[in-house]
Amino acid sequence: MSLTRSLVPTRTALLACVAAFALLAAGCGEKAAESDAEYAARMAKEHPKDQPVASPATEGSVTAPIKSQTVQYATVNGKPVNGYLAYPASAEGGLPAVLVFHEWWGLNDNIKHWSDRLATPGYAALAVDLYGGVVATTPDEARAAMKAVEPPKAIAVIKAAFDYLGSDARITAKKRAVIGWCFGGAYSLQAALAIPGLD
């Protein structure tokens, strides 16, 4: 199963999300895009009854032997940075890799499952935790966690994850891509802008 074929619906949703948040992420024209606080407030208003569970459309099984674990891949501003790493059990380096960015709930079991699914066809997937261990269970918690993200620190965390995928001996990725949902879609765009070597 190819990554392209298995993620077509997700890719379409991601592109729509990235397009919607491009102005937020980069600003445009004379008037700046909405602030982070305005965006967090709008998200909370639009999703007041959402739950941090996977949509049935995103469910799928992990059909090949994989390994997964929480890894500390960097130290940023003096604090350890952790992520969730999934890769094929038979990995010997030279894998294609994907940085995975969580939606506004944080690095929860749904995002870890997606990382496991990416490992099934042969990719290494590193789910980046932009909330520093916070996992929201209500829209109010998600809003607070999202507002607490400092963009310069988030970019440093993302760059460190990119470097880690190229240096971990199990992976030594030659090609690295990104995928993210909603809040994570905006950071996928920011990663593409900040990391010239991203594939």
Protein Blocks (a to p, Z undefined) as FASTA:
>chain_A
ZZklmmmmmmmmmmmmmmmmmmmmnogajbdcddfklmmmmmmmmmmmbccdddfklgcc
dfbdcddddddfbdeehiacdddddddfkbggjiacddddddfkopcfklmmmmmmmmmn
opacddddfkgopacfbfklmmmmmmmpcfklmmmmmmmmmmmmmmmmklopabdcddde
hjlmmmmmmmmmmmmklZZ
